[in-house]
Amino acid sequence: MSNPKTVNELKAAHPVLARHEGVWDGIYRHYDADGNKIDEHKSRLLCRFPENGDHLYHQTNIYTWDSGKTETRDFPAQVKDGRLWWDNEFIQGWAADMTLDTHNRTTVLNWTRTGDPDLYLYEMIQISDCGTKRARTWHWFKNDALFSRTLVDERKISDDWQAYESA
């Protein structure tokens, strides 16, 4: 499997993922294995395909809770084996288009928490045909037992992530 060397090659290899480029506002809802809500917070995600720099994909997540707490996490990705790969202080894992989805709406991720290989997660992202709405579902496992689910509902507020980068 060849690895894209440019942003345009990456977008051509992963057309579903390419549709996620832009700025997304949403709500994260975390549930325990019994379906009880354990956390909820707002999010703004910048999904970038930068023309310059060391990464063909870079995502920044900005989380905000009603209490006023905020948290920002950066996820620059490398490309190898035909997938996006992360290996940072938070996660180690990959993302790829679900090529079996003939509607071209699905991206799949698998990752572990850095430093905790017994905690792994599968995420599925569905993007709407219009490209302005998406839903994400995470299934969290610890020692091979489901212990949490995360549901994320998002809407795209801009294709121009560069305008939000310095904001």
QUITA-V30980 format. One record per backbone hydrogen bond with DSSP energy under -1.0 kcal/mol. NH is the residue of the N-H (numbers start at 1). CO is the residue of the C=O. If there is no record, write none. Layout:
# QUITA-V30980
nh: [NH:NH]
co: [CO:CO]
This chain:
# QUITA-V30980
nh: [10:11:12:13:14:18:20:21:22:23:24:25:26:27:28:29:30:31:32:35:38:39:41:42:43:44:45:46:47:48:58:59:60:61:62:63:64:65:68:71:73:75:77:78:80:83:84:85:86:88:92:93:94:95:96:98:99:101:102:104:107:108:109:110:111:112:113:114:116:119:120:121:122:123:124:125:126:127:128:131:134:135:136:137:138:139:140:141:142:143:145:147:148:149:150:151:152:153:154:155:156:157:158:161:165]
co: [6:7:8:9:10:14:17:18:47:158:45:155:43:153:41:151:39:149:36:32:30:30:28:64:26:62:24:60:22:58:48:75:46:73:44:71:42:69:65:63:61:59:57:85:83:80:95:78:93:91:112:86:110:84:108:106:97:98:100:101:125:96:123:94:121:92:119:90:113:116:141:111:139:109:137:107:135:105:133:128:154:126:152:124:150:122:148:120:145:118:142:140:140:31:138:29:136:27:134:25:132:23:23:159:161]
